[in-house]
Amino acid sequence: MITADQIKAAHSKVKSGADFPAYIREIKTMGITHYESYVLDGHIDYHVSGDYTVKVPSKYEAVTIAGSVDAEKFKADLKAHQQGKTDYLTFISMCAAYGIEKWEVCMDKMSCTYFDKAGNEVLVEGIPH
């Protein structure tokens, strides 16, 4: 079985958004089918083939998520993050300020979907293979 420590070891290699595709490829080889990452406190639920979930606890103090979404600003700042211009905590602050509650990564579709507090899709992106 996959452990939270194995997932954390893979995630420790991510220094910016530019490192994200390699991380996704690595955890996909572990059998992870999809995961949800929560902006509120950084906890993540990893779903593994075989119908079990590995829960990674909070990474930081809870942040306040804006009640309304600013999709255009989010997209612009996300692009900068993906280019390696910001670190993870800056990305989290940006998500919270622009109303992003969580994102879900699907390994089969190689996609990342961002959601607002009401559960609406804000943005769906493909992940480079």
N, C-alpha and C positions, 0 to 999 in steps of 0.2 A: 504494500500500500504506500501511496505517496504521503509524505508528511509535510507539515507546514514549514519545517526547517529546510526541506529540499526546495520548496517553492521560494522561500526567502533567499536562499543561496542564489537561485537563478535571478531573482529580482534585484539582488545587490549589485549586479552588473549593469543595471540601468542607471545611467547618470543624467540623461536627458531624454526628451521625446525621440531623439534620433536613434536611441538604442532600443526602442520599444519593439520593432519588428523582430529583432533577433531574440528578444525575451519571449515573445509569443511563439516563435518557432521552437524554442527550447522547452517551454512548458507543454506545448502540444505533444511533443515526443514522450512526455510523462503520462499521457492519457487524459489530460484535462480537456473537457469538451467545451466548456464555457465558464466564465466567471463574472461576478458583479462586484464592482468596486464602488464604495460609498464615500462621497465627498465629506459627509458630516464628520466622520472621525477616522476615516481611512481603513475601516475593516473591509475584508474581502471574503467572499464566499466562492471557493473554487469547486466546480462540479466535475467529477471524474467519472470516466466510463466505468460501469459496474454499479452505478447508482449510489455513490456516496459523495459527501461534501467535506472538503477540508476548509475549516474556518480559520482565517488569520485575524487576530484581534486588532483593535484600534492601534493606529500608529502615531496619533497626535491628539491634542485636546480638540474637543468639538468646535466646529466653526458654524457660523450662521449662514444659511443659504438664502439668497435673495428670493423673494416671492414671485418676481417676474423675470422672464428670460430676455436677455439681450443677445439674440442669436448672431447678429453680425459682428459684434465685438468679440463674442466667444470664438467664432470661426477665425477671426484675424489673429487673436492671441494664441489659439490652438496651433495655427500654422507656425507661428514663431517658436512655440514650444517644440513642435515636431522637428524644427530645424536646429534644435539644440541651444536655443537662445535663452531658455529659462530652466530652472531646476524644478523638481517635483513639488515642493511646497509652494512655490510661486504659481505653478499650474493649479494646485488645489485652491489657493486663494482666488485665482481668476475664475475657476469653475463656480465657487460659492458666490462671488460677486455678480456673476452673470446668470445665476439661477439654475445651475446644473446640479442635480441631486446625486446622480450615479452614472456610471457607464457600464455597459455589458459587452464583453468580448466573446464572440462566437468563433471557435476554431474551425468548424466545418465551412462556414461562409467566409472566414478570414475577414471579419468585419468588427467594427467597434461602434456601438450605438450609444449616444448620450441622451439622457432623459431629464426632464424637469421634475419638480416636486409632485406634479399631478400624474406622472407616469407617461407623459407625452414624449414622443421622439423629437429631439431637437436637431440631431444630425446623425447620419449613418455614413461611416467611412470604410473604405476597403483598407486592409492592412497589406502592405507589400510582402510578397512571398520571398 
